[in-house]
């Protein structure tokens, strides 16, 4: 459901719906996660850090 309008956008599994909710329905946040996954996949296993936290450098508030 679109948070701003309450309209149903489509059907998602529970996990996908929760993930989008965690990203705040923000495309820039989701694209930052995609970029992280692509960089992690290109990094040799031995060079990967033990822990990584995804964060945006300049998060903008969600317009509502």
Secondary structure, DSSP 8 states (H G I E B T S, - for coil): --TTT--------HHHHHHHHHTTT-HHHHHHHHHHHHHHHHS-GGGS-S------SS------
